[in-house]
Amino acid sequence: QVQLVESGGGLVQAGGSLRLSCAASGRTFSRYAMGWFRQAPGKERKFVAVISVDGGYTYYADSVKGRFTISRDNAKNTVFLQMNSLQPEDTAVYYCAAATVITNTPTRYDYWGQGTRVTVSS
């Protein structure tokens, strides 16, 4: 079992930055690929980024490439999402999730956090 808790969300102005954290409980964290997803009001949950078990591979949605960076520290059971050049379109609840494979498909993820809200004002 893996429990995930996101933090670091908040209100920022367009052009600003935030760093989200996802803390995992359990000693099996290092066996999972970790992904970030986001869900804006009235919209479907969408893939943002994923990182491999060892951190050696990352992949991003086109909408965030060049602006967001995913990383992980397995020794601390934590995954991060550094978000730069934020725009109002990035406003959403952000979720971290754990999967046994590298994938951008939400249904392939086994564990989910409760989310942290990010609001970007213009």
C-alpha positions in Angstrom: 0.0 0.0 0.0 1.1 3.5 -0.9 -0.4 6.7 0.5 0.3 10.0 -1.3 0.0 13.5 0.1 0.4 16.5 -2.2 1.5 20.0 -0.9 2.8 23.3 -2.2 -0.3 24.6 -4.1 -1.5 28.1 -3.8 -2.4 31.3 -5.5 0.2 32.9 -7.8 0.2 35.6 -10.5 0.8 34.8 -14.2 4.5 34.3 -14.8 5.2 33.1 -11.3 6.4 29.7 -10.1 5.4 27.0 -7.6 7.0 23.8 -6.5 4.6 21.0 -5.7 5.6 18.1 -3.5 4.2 14.6 -3.1 5.1 12.7 0.0 4.7 8.9 -0.1 4.3 6.5 2.8 5.5 3.0 2.6 8.8 1.4 1.8 7.8 0.4 -1.8 7.8 4.0 -3.2 11.0 3.3 -5.2 9.2 0.5 -7.1 6.7 2.9 -8.7 6.8 5.3 -11.6 5.2 8.5 -10.5 3.0 10.8 -12.4 1.3 14.2 -12.0 -2.1 15.0 -13.3 -4.4 18.0 -13.1 -8.1 18.6 -13.3 -9.6 22.0 -14.0 -13.2 22.8 -13.0 -15.7 21.1 -15.3 -12.9 19.3 -17.2 -11.4 15.8 -17.4 -8.3 14.8 -15.4 -5.3 15.3 -17.7 -1.8 14.0 -17.7 1.0 16.4 -16.9 4.2 14.5 -16.4 5.7 11.1 -15.4 9.0 10.0 -14.1 10.5 6.5 -14.1 11.4 4.5 -11.0 15.0 5.6 -11.0 14.4 9.1 -12.3 16.2 8.4 -15.5 13.2 8.9 -17.8 10.7 11.8 -17.9 7.9 12.7 -20.2 5.6 15.7 -20.3 2.4 16.8 -21.8 2.9 19.3 -24.7 1.1 22.0 -22.8 3.8 22.0 -20.0 7.0 21.2 -21.9 9.8 23.7 -21.2 7.9 25.1 -18.2 7.5 22.2 -15.8 10.1 19.7 -14.4 9.3 16.5 -12.6 11.9 15.0 -10.2 12.0 12.5 -7.4 14.1 11.7 -4.3 13.6 8.1 -3.5 15.6 8.4 -0.3 13.0 10.9 0.9 10.0 9.1 -0.7 9.1 12.3 -2.4 8.3 13.4 -6.0 8.3 17.1 -7.1 6.8 19.2 -9.8 8.6 22.5 -10.4 6.2 24.8 -12.3 7.6 27.9 -13.9 6.0 30.6 -16.2 2.6 29.7 -14.9 -0.4 30.9 -16.8 -4.1 31.0 -16.0 -4.7 27.9 -18.1 -2.6 26.0 -15.5 -5.2 26.6 -12.8 -6.4 23.2 -11.6 -6.2 20.7 -8.7 -2.9 18.8 -9.1 -2.7 15.1 -8.2 0.3 12.8 -7.9 -0.1 9.1 -8.6 1.9 5.9 -8.6 2.0 3.2 -11.3 3.9 0.0 -11.9 4.5 1.1 -15.5 5.4 4.4 -17.2 2.1 5.6 -18.7 0.0 8.7 -19.3 -3.3 6.9 -18.8 -5.0 7.6 -15.5 -6.6 4.1 -15.2 -3.1 2.5 -15.1 -2.2 4.3 -11.9 -2.8 2.3 -8.7 -2.6 5.1 -6.0 -3.6 8.7 -5.9 -3.2 11.6 -3.6 -6.1 13.9 -2.6 -4.7 16.8 -4.7 -3.4 20.3 -4.1 -5.1 23.4 -5.6 -3.1 25.7 -7.9 -4.7 29.0 -8.9 -3.0 31.4 -11.4 -4.3 34.9 -11.6 -3.9 37.1 -14.7 
